[in-house]
Amino acid sequence: MRSTFIRSTRQRLDQFFFGSDQTRWDLVRVGTGLSVLLPLVLLGLSGNYERFYGHYGMLRREQALDVVYWPGFLFLMKSDPAWIWEIYWTTVAAALCLTLGLWTRVAAAITAFLYVATIQRNLLSFNGECGILGFLLPALIFAPPQRFSLDHWIRKQPLPEKTESWPARWVQINVCMMYFFTTIGKLVGEWDVGTGEIWYKITLCDWFRFQNVEFFHARWFCELAVHGSLLLEGTFAFLVWTRLRLPLVLLMMALHALIIVLFCNALFFFNFAAIAALCGFLKTSDFKREQAPEHSHVQPVTA
């Protein structure tokens, strides 16, 4: 009986990690690429890119030489201030190729390397989305080719007959851990169960767009916001593997979209990256309509 149990467990694990992959990688790819590309564009247009990562910015080159290591040291290899803009345009080009699905795996590898280098050049630029992109970008290096990509449309890259699920499982497990430990952090922090006080305080901060709307200050809404978020995030890591996967994932996406609407732009890219990561739970068959079987009509026989 013990050997049967072990054999059955091994088969289940093998199917879990190496079974056929039906993940909507195209949605994950586009969301991840935009999560890298759009902040870069905004940093470049505003001039903050040079302020964050330039030789004469927040952390000057002569100081950074002693405290910045690889891959962030890439920014310090040349003393010419124009060097950082060469890195900038290379990152933009790689992120754009990733978004469009052109040379996808190479673009994902280059984007991942340069993204980590950029954050390490100035750790003050680390935000919540950096942790999410930290596991999405490596996953896209190993993700199977996608139908909705320039690789397939223009380069005529064939779709693989056999795929494996382990890159998708890497994304999914990381997302589950993110929500699980977020819940633990809230429970041991100031998110007191039984009250909605923490949400009331949040609605009074400058990050909240609708401070003067009394609806969001109502006691019932404060308690719903606190306990609803705890319930969704706390159970996600367990219920997402059941038949509730699709409605639960869509509900979490709606929650992050609501946060984008309610809070200031500083939280936009974190929640956008979280939605991209949640796309890793979607399957290609989720929104396909099942075709009803055609019934043959028997012609009546007349005498």
N, C-alpha and C positions, 0 to 999 in steps of 0.2 A: 504494500500500500504506500509506503514511504517513497519508493522508487517511482511509482506511478504519479504521486504528487509532484515530485521533483521534475519528472519528465513533462508533465502538464504545465508546470510553472515556466520551464524553459521554453516551451512552445509558445506560451502566451507572451513572454518577454520578447521572443524572436519576432512574433507577429507585430507586437507593439512598436518595436524600434525599426524593424526591417521589412514590414509589410508594405503593400502598395500605398503610395502617397497621393492623396486627392486634395491637398491643401491649395487654397487660392493664393499661390505665391505671387501672382501678378499684382494683387491688391497690397500684399506685404511689401513688394518691391517698390511700387509707386509711392506708397506712404512713407517708406523709409527714405527713399531718394529725396522727396520733398522736405522731409524733416531735416535733412542736411542742407539742401540747396537753398531753401527760402531764408533761413537765418544768415547764410553766407551772403546772399544778395542784399539783405537789409544791412548787414555789417559793412559791406563794401560801399553801399550808397550813402550811409550815414557817416562814414569815416571812422567808425569805431573799430574796424578791423585793425587798422594801424595803431590805434590807441591800445588795443588789447595785446596785439602780437608783434608790433613793430619794434625796431631796434631802439627807438627813443620813446616808447610808450610807457605803460604802467610799470613794467619790469624791464628796465633798460638792458641792452645786450651785455654790457660789461658786468652787470650783476648776475644776469641769467646764466652766464658761462659756468658759474660755480654751483648752481642749484638745479639746472634743467638737464635732464638726461634723455637718452633715446626713448622713443622716437621724437620727442619734442626738440631735441638738439638740432634737428633738421633745420629749424628756423635760424639757428645761430651759425651755420656752417660758412656763410658769407657775410662780410661786413657791409656789403652794398645794401642800402635800404630797399632797393627795388627787388631784392631777392624774395622778400615775403610776398610780394605781389605775384611772382612767378608761382609760388606755392598756392596762393589764393586761386589763380586762374586754373591751375592744374586740378585743384579740389573741385572747383565749380564744374569743370569739364567732366571729371569722373562721376560726380553726383548726377549730372545731367544724363550721361550715358546710362547710369544705373536706373534712373527714373524711366527712361525711354526703353530700357531693355536692350541696349546695344553693347555687345561684348560684356554681357552682364556679369559674369564671374570675375573677369579681370577688373571691371569697373568697381565691383563690390570690394575686391581686395585693396585696390588703390584708395578708394574712399575710406575704408576702415582704417588703413594705415595713416592717412593724412588727417583723418578726424581725431584719432587718438593723439597724434603729434600736435595738432592744434590745441587740444584741451590741455595737454601737458606743458605746452609753452607758457600758459597762464592759467593756473588752476582756479582762479577767480571766475573764469568763464564756464565752470562746471555747473550744469543745471540738471534737473530731474530727467530730462529727455536723454541726457548723455548716458545714463545707466541703461536706458531702454535700447538706444542705438548700439550700445556696447555688445548686446547679444543678437540684435537683428542683423547687423552688417556681416559678422562672421557666418551667420546662418545662410545668408544670401550667396556667399562664396560657394557653398556646397548644395544649394537648392537646385532642383532639376530645371531644365529649360522650360519656359512658359509660352503658352500659345499667344497671349497678347503682348508681344514684344517685337522690337525691330529685328532681333536675332531670328525670329521665326518668319516675319513678314518679308524682310528685305534680304537677309543673309541666308534665308531658306534653311535654317537650322532645324533638323528633324526633331520631333518630340520623342523622347525615349519610350520604348515599349514597356520597360520595367523601371519602377522608381522605388526608393526606400524612404521610410518615414522619419529617420533619425534627425535630419535637420529641422523638420517641423516639431518633433518632440523636444528638441533643444529650446526652441522658442516657447513652446507651450509650458514646459516645466519652469522656465524662468519667469513667465508671466504669473503662473500659479504661486511661485515663491514670492514674487513682488507683492501680490495682493495679500498673501497670508501674513508676511512679516509687517506689512503696513497695518493690518488689523491688530497684530500684537503690539506694535508701537503705539497705536491709538489707545488700546486698552490700558497699557501701563503708563500712558501719558495723561493728558487732561480731558480725554473724551470719556467723561464719567457716564457710565451706563445708568439710565433712569432719568436723566435730565437732558435738556437741549441747550444748556448754558454755553457750551463751546461754539455751537453754531450761531447763537445770538451775538457772541463776541466777534465772530468772523464777519457777520453782516455789518458790523460797525467799522471795519477796517477800510483803509483807502483802496484796497484791491477789489472790493466788492462794488459792482457797478450800480446797484440799486439800493443804496443806503436809505433812501427816503420812502421806499415802498414798504408800507406797514405789513403787507401780506407775508413777506419773508421774515418778519419779526414775531409773527404769531407763535404762541407757545406750542400749538400742535404741529406747526410746520417745523419748528426748531427740533422737536423731539423726533419727528419723522425723518428729517435730514440726518441726524446723528445715528439713530438706530437703523435706518434704512441702509446707509452707507456701510455700517459695520456688518449688517447681515449680508449684503451683497458681496463685499470684499472678503468677509470671513468664510463664506461658504463656497465661493467661486472655485477654489482649488480642489474641492471635493465633488461638487455637483457638475462641473464642466465635463466630467468623464461619463456622465449618464445621458439619458435621453433628453435632459433639459439643456444640453449643450447650446443649441442654436438660440432659443429664446434668452438664455442667460447671457450669452455673448452679445447679442443685440441690445439687451438691457444695459450691459456695462458700456457699450459704445454710446448709447443714449445718455448715460450718466456723464461720461467724459465730454460729450457734445454740450450738455447742459452747463457743465463747469466752464467751458469756453465762453458761453453766452453770459453767465452770471459774473465771471471774474475778469479782471483786466488782461491786457495782452501778454503780460509776463507769464501767464500760465498756458498760453495757447499752444506752444510747441510741445510741452510735456504731454498734454492731453491728446494732441494730434498724433504724437509718437505712440501713445498708449493705444489709440484706436488702430494704428497700423499693426501693432503687435497682436491685438485681438483678432485681426484678420487671419492670423495664423491658425485660428481654430475653425475657420470657415472651410467648407468643402465645395468642390466643383459641382456637386449634386444637390446642394442645399436649396437652390432656388429654381431648380428645373421642375417643370410640371410633368407629372406622370401621365403618359398617354394611355387612354383607355383602350383596351383590346378591341380590335375590330370584330364585330359579330357578323357572321355571314347570314345573309337574308335568304331564306328558302322561298322560292317562288311557288305559289300554290299551283297544284296540278288540276287542270280543268279537264273535264271529260269531253 
